[in-house]
Amino acid sequence: MKKKINLQCILLTFLTFTMGLSQFIIIGIINNLSTDFRVSIANIGALVTIFAIVYAVATPIINLSIGSIALHKVMLFLLLIFSFGNLLTRA
């Protein structure tokens, strides 16, 4: 049982790190995005700020609303949404 819990903790930590890290990639490519989409850096910065605010407000609400559901099911569901969103935005 302990080995299963350790594997789940490692997997959960890795997935959380990966999903969180992807949010910071946009800063490194902001100049390229500005050039490619012909949008000012200020507008891209505003969109990133709006995303961060929504993320900060929605996270506690989601955490409170899923308190009674098994966490591995929630993580799998959220990972599927995350993956689907990435598939929709690929070029």
Summary of the structure (lengths in Angstrom):
residues: 91
radius of gyration: 16.5
end to end distance: 42.8
largest distance: 54.4
contacts: 177
relative contact order: 0.08
helix: 87%
strand: 0%
